[in-house]
């Protein structure tokens, strides 16, 4: 069987925005106030906007081929993250986008890009109380197995028709990796081993306030969270942040095996890769000032710059050279034509020269031939919003919320002890056998006791607000990645708190109802 592949094309992509610059961009009260007034006046056509027009990407055209590792290089603020977000269909709605992005000839609006593309961001957002294995298992459970089950069924049918007996170990692994609805997936253990996380697989992830795994290990968990899914396209944004060069090399080497053997489509953005890591890539996309300077095979990138008069020194890393050669401050040191006087070559001139370079001409010819949609496997471009059935997503969120409640059991025990203490204090304050109802003063005492009870029960639940707010960034990330809908997250959080609330109120009532004299009958 031929493993289906995905080819990504982007043509004439422009991303622009209107933004305040200088002191007006600072998030102060006065700036916010003036910006709102100006926006209102601008809508009424009474005042022109003071926002500046900024071009993030300008006429970006290219192709990411399957079975090839592509490295996205560029200095900071060159538009790498914006390009990755555009390809993943996750651009901010406030940005002005134009151009076309296609997957196997299909427009990005014809399928669900979040389920087809795995976008791995720079930020490491995880629930600190969960272990590495639990984090990856939950991610795998929400994303499902994609088309692996159907492919294995077809493969098994063909093997039986040809009387082929597969290797039992490989067969067992493939069946385990393609099983639907499993809480523990063998792919999770496989990714843990690939990313070198076995040593901390059962360690809490942790955060700034809770000690857990190291920053480099947390970065690998961020990568593995989407690798456990069935996505065939990997878009990775600065995955080497916080990692040493050796670990980065191991991860990129593992991704190279995935890309070449399983015919994946991979685009990785790195800031300063080591020479050994750089040599693992097949293609290079060099981005500077929002324009593509070079896109093509890694072996021919130096040839292009030598044709422009710039040469990489022998002991200089090629990746560092590529990011510095377009800079006004660093470009002059690489000028190789000593017989000619040097003059600064702009990014626009580089981009224009690449169009006439033989690699650029070949890319232009490939883009001029539209992709044959009949060759595209429909299972790759999923139209289902979520990876598994909604019932399974609800069960996964229930089990995760129950696990977090067990991990935060100290909070609930402390809340019960706090209620008991306040109940004893309140009981001595309102101590009486029977609550009198004869005078206005009696009524005020009666209402005071009720008010004190309600306030204590309410404020005792405030401790959970902090836990909820701390988890919100992770919820937003997983919701945007279409791990689960918002209701699947909210319902377990609400339902599982009801028994705890019943226990807390029951403890308070048992200690105060009779002692405060609400009713002399204890059974009441």
Legacy VTK file of the C-alpha trace (Angstrom):
# vtk DataFile Version 3.0
C-alpha trace
ASCII
DATASET POLYDATA
POINTS 524 float
0.000 0.000 0.000
1.119 3.515 -0.766
0.894 5.791 2.258
-1.137 8.879 1.226
0.749 12.185 1.288
-0.138 15.857 1.662
1.388 18.664 -0.389
0.997 22.210 0.904
1.068 25.173 -1.481
0.819 28.860 -0.643
0.662 31.470 -3.384
0.771 35.285 -3.151
0.115 35.258 0.596
-0.080 38.750 2.112
-0.719 39.471 5.782
-1.177 43.098 6.882
-2.396 44.834 9.989
-3.109 48.261 11.442
-1.441 48.872 14.808
-0.452 51.662 17.168
3.261 52.274 17.603
5.291 54.053 20.279
3.664 55.152 23.523
0.146 54.651 22.111
0.821 50.906 21.932
1.544 50.652 25.668
-1.296 48.978 27.628
-1.986 51.925 29.951
-5.387 53.216 31.066
-4.994 56.475 29.132
-3.922 54.651 25.942
-6.889 52.304 26.202
-9.261 55.229 26.820
-7.964 57.332 23.912
-7.861 54.331 21.559
-11.531 53.582 22.242
-12.558 57.207 21.644
-10.513 57.355 18.451
-12.036 54.105 17.181
-15.528 55.551 17.784
-14.670 58.815 15.973
-13.128 56.804 13.145
-16.365 54.820 12.718
-18.274 58.126 12.515
-15.704 59.448 9.969
-14.880 62.385 12.252
-11.203 61.577 12.736
-8.594 59.575 10.830
-7.039 56.594 12.599
-3.561 57.061 14.089
-2.718 53.403 13.492
0.247 52.577 11.279
-0.008 50.117 8.419
2.347 47.165 8.939
3.073 44.480 6.361
3.963 41.167 8.032
4.099 38.919 4.946
4.462 40.276 1.419
3.676 38.158 -1.656
4.927 34.901 -0.127
4.776 31.972 -2.550
6.098 28.471 -2.077
5.508 24.767 -1.567
6.096 22.262 1.232
6.634 18.837 -0.254
5.816 15.544 1.467
8.584 13.139 2.482
10.986 16.093 2.845
12.122 17.945 5.962
11.783 21.703 5.455
13.569 24.231 7.668
12.105 27.726 8.041
14.918 30.177 8.751
14.853 33.903 9.320
15.912 36.603 11.769
13.498 37.643 14.551
10.419 39.592 13.362
10.749 38.199 9.844
7.227 36.695 9.872
7.995 33.016 10.565
5.269 32.549 13.191
2.702 34.392 11.057
3.462 32.145 8.083
3.093 29.011 10.218
-0.190 30.276 11.684
-1.484 31.105 8.203
-0.650 27.598 6.950
-2.337 26.093 10.015
-5.491 28.190 9.510
-5.052 29.885 12.884
-4.417 33.512 11.951
-5.873 36.227 14.178
-9.152 37.460 12.639
-7.955 41.071 13.061
-5.162 40.500 10.523
-5.862 41.178 6.844
-5.107 38.033 4.839
-5.027 37.595 1.080
-3.728 34.831 -1.176
-4.414 31.113 -1.424
-3.316 28.158 0.707
-4.105 24.669 -0.584
-3.598 21.127 0.697
-3.479 18.630 -2.183
-5.292 21.203 -4.310
-8.091 21.743 -1.769
-8.592 25.199 -0.312
-8.068 25.489 3.436
-11.772 26.340 3.868
-12.861 22.950 2.475
-11.730 20.950 5.537
-10.914 21.391 9.232
-7.247 22.518 9.333
-6.914 22.070 13.115
-7.609 18.350 12.689
-5.346 17.993 9.641
-2.386 20.112 10.720
-0.466 19.835 13.987
0.711 23.360 14.895
3.183 23.316 17.779
3.619 26.771 19.293
6.497 28.299 21.247
4.529 28.454 24.505
4.533 25.478 26.871
1.031 25.383 28.372
0.261 22.260 30.408
-1.658 21.351 33.550
1.080 21.166 36.234
-0.622 18.467 38.339
-0.622 15.885 35.543
2.348 13.639 34.723
4.011 13.524 31.319
2.364 10.192 30.474
-1.086 11.413 31.578
-0.711 14.608 29.517
0.180 12.720 26.341
-2.431 9.995 26.967
-5.199 12.582 27.337
-4.066 14.281 24.125
-4.012 10.963 22.231
-7.427 10.019 23.601
-8.969 13.301 22.391
-7.341 13.297 18.935
-8.202 9.706 18.071
-6.417 7.478 15.538
-7.556 9.230 12.337
-7.333 7.045 9.239
-4.971 4.477 10.828
-7.840 2.059 11.569
-9.178 2.099 7.979
-5.658 1.711 6.544
-4.931 -1.284 8.790
-8.253 -2.907 7.832
-7.422 -2.558 4.135
-3.869 -3.812 4.721
-5.163 -6.884 6.600
-7.616 -7.636 3.779
-4.850 -7.496 1.164
-2.527 -9.652 3.290
-5.179 -12.358 3.549
-5.779 -12.207 -0.203
-2.039 -12.646 -0.874
-1.547 -15.255 1.939
1.016 -13.019 3.676
1.805 -13.639 7.337
3.108 -10.389 8.854
5.744 -10.214 11.547
3.845 -10.797 14.840
5.579 -7.949 16.704
4.916 -5.405 13.942
1.353 -6.687 13.550
0.671 -6.367 17.274
2.101 -2.832 17.349
0.049 -1.679 14.356
-3.174 -3.136 15.774
-2.549 -1.517 19.138
-1.761 1.857 17.477
-4.969 1.709 15.428
-7.386 0.672 18.186
-10.228 3.131 18.690
-11.491 4.363 22.062
-8.537 3.080 24.103
-7.649 4.975 27.288
-3.991 3.865 27.121
-2.530 4.000 23.633
0.727 2.338 22.586
1.487 5.424 20.454
1.864 7.405 23.694
4.631 5.102 24.942
6.222 5.176 21.486
6.339 8.996 21.383
7.654 9.111 24.966
10.549 6.892 23.910
11.183 8.821 20.680
11.373 12.140 22.545
13.554 10.724 25.319
10.980 11.299 28.067
11.139 7.825 29.684
13.125 9.175 32.648
10.353 11.624 33.575
7.286 9.839 32.157
5.658 9.558 35.599
6.808 12.964 36.903
4.461 15.924 37.280
4.831 18.503 34.506
4.874 21.373 37.006
5.030 25.126 36.420
6.537 28.271 37.974
4.867 27.578 41.334
4.970 23.783 41.324
8.203 21.867 40.852
8.169 19.384 37.998
10.154 18.491 34.901
12.852 20.728 33.408
12.219 23.374 30.758
13.726 21.253 28.007
11.569 18.272 28.954
8.497 20.517 29.057
9.300 21.699 25.522
9.435 18.049 24.405
6.048 17.404 26.054
4.625 20.313 24.010
5.956 18.651 20.862
4.755 15.175 21.851
1.263 16.431 22.710
0.499 16.769 18.995
2.789 14.018 17.708
0.559 11.421 19.400
-2.279 12.501 17.117
-2.961 11.336 13.559
-1.966 14.613 11.822
0.097 14.178 8.662
1.362 17.781 8.523
3.629 19.102 11.279
4.186 22.856 11.634
6.606 23.540 14.480
7.464 27.001 15.748
10.829 27.344 17.556
10.749 23.894 19.178
14.423 24.249 20.212
13.780 27.032 22.756
15.224 25.890 26.081
16.810 22.751 24.595
20.492 21.981 24.220
21.850 21.249 20.742
22.124 17.491 21.425
18.456 17.154 22.411
17.364 19.282 19.458
19.361 17.023 17.141
17.715 13.889 18.582
14.181 15.301 18.218
14.752 16.570 14.666
16.364 13.243 13.731
13.287 11.395 15.030
11.039 13.727 13.041
13.159 13.045 9.970
12.455 9.314 10.313
8.724 10.066 10.652
8.807 12.321 7.580
10.763 9.964 5.329
9.314 6.593 6.388
5.690 7.555 7.040
5.717 10.193 4.260
4.778 13.125 6.442
4.954 16.836 5.592
7.110 18.774 8.042
7.976 22.471 8.346
10.116 23.399 11.360
11.113 26.909 12.383
14.453 27.145 14.202
16.358 30.283 15.189
19.993 29.134 15.386
20.268 25.404 14.630
23.611 23.672 15.064
25.376 22.531 11.842
24.549 18.881 12.600
20.843 19.717 12.999
20.875 21.923 9.896
22.245 19.049 7.793
19.238 16.853 8.692
16.920 19.012 6.568
16.188 18.498 2.880
14.770 21.918 1.955
15.307 25.463 3.215
12.887 28.397 3.290
14.709 31.638 4.115
12.348 34.409 5.189
13.400 38.003 5.833
11.283 41.160 6.259
8.187 39.179 5.319
9.565 38.039 1.948
10.975 34.708 0.794
14.648 35.082 -0.126
15.252 31.426 -1.004
13.251 28.217 -1.104
14.640 24.964 -2.367
17.115 22.176 -1.693
19.597 22.726 1.120
22.553 21.772 -1.104
21.953 24.680 -3.507
21.361 27.547 -1.097
25.029 28.585 -0.963
25.195 28.467 -4.757
22.455 31.094 -4.941
24.190 33.503 -2.582
27.537 32.970 -4.315
25.829 34.012 -7.553
24.878 37.219 -5.717
28.484 37.778 -4.606
28.315 36.502 -1.020
30.271 33.516 0.271
29.981 31.632 3.549
33.360 31.368 5.396
34.723 27.859 5.899
34.309 27.694 9.666
30.956 29.508 9.719
27.657 27.704 10.283
25.493 27.892 7.165
22.334 28.635 9.190
24.010 31.611 10.900
25.311 32.839 7.541
21.851 32.685 5.972
20.288 34.754 8.758
23.044 37.372 8.719
23.563 37.806 4.968
20.319 39.774 4.575
21.089 42.064 7.535
22.381 45.566 6.823
24.836 45.349 9.736
26.328 41.924 8.932
26.099 41.619 5.169
29.328 43.383 4.197
31.670 40.829 5.855
30.471 38.100 3.453
31.126 40.074 0.240
33.394 37.873 -1.942
33.877 39.955 -5.118
36.871 41.976 -4.058
37.321 43.429 -7.546
33.887 45.109 -7.266
32.835 47.742 -4.774
30.306 46.560 -2.218
26.814 48.045 -1.989
24.030 46.804 0.278
21.706 44.248 -1.364
18.151 44.580 -0.054
15.794 41.728 0.698
13.642 42.790 -2.242
16.634 42.474 -4.599
17.463 39.017 -3.192
13.840 37.922 -3.666
13.770 39.227 -7.239
17.076 37.517 -8.067
15.763 34.206 -6.723
12.889 34.324 -9.223
15.431 34.139 -12.085
17.675 31.563 -10.323
17.296 28.013 -11.670
15.842 26.769 -8.354
13.287 29.594 -8.417
12.396 28.811 -12.033
11.856 25.142 -11.171
9.633 26.105 -8.231
7.640 28.424 -10.490
7.113 25.597 -13.000
5.936 23.224 -10.258
3.460 25.781 -8.927
2.133 26.477 -12.419
0.953 22.854 -12.675
-2.170 22.513 -10.493
-2.356 19.527 -8.146
-4.467 16.641 -9.435
-7.250 16.386 -6.829
-8.108 12.876 -7.970
-4.804 11.672 -6.469
-5.652 13.080 -3.048
-6.785 10.636 -0.352
-10.016 12.045 1.198
-9.166 10.530 4.598
-6.251 12.971 5.004
-8.377 16.115 4.798
-10.842 15.486 7.579
-14.139 17.333 7.736
-15.020 16.064 11.220
-14.578 18.759 13.838
-13.407 16.355 16.571
-11.280 13.222 16.527
-13.628 10.922 18.455
-17.303 10.822 19.377
-18.593 13.453 21.775
-19.432 10.762 24.330
-15.778 9.659 24.369
-14.623 13.272 24.731
-16.956 13.726 27.702
-15.608 10.548 29.325
-12.022 11.704 28.774
-12.751 15.105 30.355
-14.531 13.399 33.292
-11.526 11.164 33.982
-9.121 14.111 33.711
-11.168 16.287 36.073
-11.481 13.425 38.586
-7.703 12.939 38.443
-7.093 16.662 39.081
-9.484 16.599 42.043
-7.484 13.720 43.548
-4.223 15.596 42.964
-5.689 18.717 44.628
-7.262 16.765 47.489
-5.390 18.909 50.032
-7.472 21.921 48.949
-10.744 20.103 49.614
-9.547 18.678 52.943
-8.412 22.149 54.026
-11.792 23.610 53.020
-13.647 21.032 55.153
-11.390 21.759 58.158
-11.888 25.478 57.634
-15.678 25.018 57.599
-15.576 22.902 60.772
-13.531 25.588 62.536
-15.861 28.399 61.471
-18.919 26.275 62.320
-17.647 25.811 65.884
-16.949 29.549 66.193
-20.393 30.395 64.764
-22.063 27.901 67.069
-20.591 29.553 70.180
-21.524 33.021 68.830
-25.212 32.145 68.250
-25.458 29.499 71.020
-29.063 28.947 72.091
-31.479 26.028 72.504
-34.244 27.644 70.486
-34.158 30.653 68.164
-36.706 33.160 69.502
-39.047 34.946 67.096
-40.868 37.330 69.423
-39.151 40.670 68.833
-37.340 42.572 66.069
-34.045 41.892 67.852
-34.773 38.159 67.709
-35.434 38.490 63.981
-32.139 40.317 63.444
-30.247 37.572 65.282
-32.113 34.953 63.234
-31.221 36.695 59.961
-27.654 37.242 61.165
-27.175 33.522 61.785
-28.589 32.677 58.340
-26.470 35.370 56.666
-23.319 34.140 58.436
-24.019 30.567 57.223
-24.589 31.608 53.606
-21.492 33.847 53.530
-19.242 31.139 54.983
-20.472 28.514 52.486
-19.998 30.959 49.595
-16.532 32.169 50.556
-15.394 28.636 51.243
-15.822 27.933 47.519
-13.655 30.911 46.513
-10.502 28.792 46.779
-11.518 26.930 43.627
-11.634 30.140 41.587
-7.839 30.312 41.545
-7.570 26.689 40.399
-10.044 27.376 37.595
-8.264 30.542 36.424
-4.848 28.831 36.413
-6.242 26.140 34.080
-7.862 28.583 31.631
-4.807 29.066 29.304
-4.536 25.280 28.876
-8.286 25.067 28.227
-8.085 27.790 25.557
-5.173 26.042 23.858
-6.841 22.623 23.793
-10.191 24.084 22.721
-8.547 25.946 19.805
-6.758 22.729 18.790
-10.221 21.058 18.736
-9.338 18.510 21.398
-12.867 18.920 22.818
-15.773 21.425 22.806
-16.162 23.873 25.695
-19.227 22.074 27.090
-17.269 18.806 27.412
-14.813 20.655 29.652
-17.431 22.556 31.676
-19.944 19.785 32.442
-17.519 17.459 34.335
-16.087 20.443 36.223
-19.598 21.358 37.354
-21.005 17.884 38.079
-17.988 16.607 40.047
-18.130 19.637 42.360
-21.731 18.918 43.409
-20.906 16.024 45.826
-18.161 18.140 47.417
-20.580 21.028 47.893
-23.177 18.672 49.407
-20.569 17.369 51.881
-19.453 20.879 52.837
-23.022 22.106 53.398
-23.868 18.876 55.260
-20.927 19.330 57.658
-21.937 22.935 58.329
-25.616 22.032 58.936
-24.796 19.103 61.242
-22.630 21.343 63.426
-24.762 24.495 63.468
-28.457 23.735 62.836
-29.266 22.453 66.319
-26.692 24.479 68.298
-27.774 27.819 66.762
-31.361 26.939 67.697
-32.961 26.935 64.256
-35.072 23.994 65.452
-34.926 21.957 68.686
-35.723 18.777 66.736
-32.324 17.421 65.591
-33.869 15.304 62.816
-35.266 18.464 61.215
LINES 1 525
524 0 1 2 3 4 5 6 7 8 9 10 11 12 13 14 15 16 17 18 19 20 21 22 23 24 25 26 27 28 29 30 31 32 33 34 35 36 37 38 39 40 41 42 43 44 45 46 47 48 49 50 51 52 53 54 55 56 57 58 59 60 61 62 63 64 65 66 67 68 69 70 71 72 73 74 75 76 77 78 79 80 81 82 83 84 85 86 87 88 89 90 91 92 93 94 95 96 97 98 99 100 101 102 103 104 105 106 107 108 109 110 111 112 113 114 115 116 117 118 119 120 121 122 123 124 125 126 127 128 129 130 131 132 133 134 135 136 137 138 139 140 141 142 143 144 145 146 147 148 149 150 151 152 153 154 155 156 157 158 159 160 161 162 163 164 165 166 167 168 169 170 171 172 173 174 175 176 177 178 179 180 181 182 183 184 185 186 187 188 189 190 191 192 193 194 195 196 197 198 199 200 201 202 203 204 205 206 207 208 209 210 211 212 213 214 215 216 217 218 219 220 221 222 223 224 225 226 227 228 229 230 231 232 233 234 235 236 237 238 239 240 241 242 243 244 245 246 247 248 249 250 251 252 253 254 255 256 257 258 259 260 261 262 263 264 265 266 267 268 269 270 271 272 273 274 275 276 277 278 279 280 281 282 283 284 285 286 287 288 289 290 291 292 293 294 295 296 297 298 299 300 301 302 303 304 305 306 307 308 309 310 311 312 313 314 315 316 317 318 319 320 321 322 323 324 325 326 327 328 329 330 331 332 333 334 335 336 337 338 339 340 341 342 343 344 345 346 347 348 349 350 351 352 353 354 355 356 357 358 359 360 361 362 363 364 365 366 367 368 369 370 371 372 373 374 375 376 377 378 379 380 381 382 383 384 385 386 387 388 389 390 391 392 393 394 395 396 397 398 399 400 401 402 403 404 405 406 407 408 409 410 411 412 413 414 415 416 417 418 419 420 421 422 423 424 425 426 427 428 429 430 431 432 433 434 435 436 437 438 439 440 441 442 443 444 445 446 447 448 449 450 451 452 453 454 455 456 457 458 459 460 461 462 463 464 465 466 467 468 469 470 471 472 473 474 475 476 477 478 479 480 481 482 483 484 485 486 487 488 489 490 491 492 493 494 495 496 497 498 499 500 501 502 503 504 505 506 507 508 509 510 511 512 513 514 515 516 517 518 519 520 521 522 523
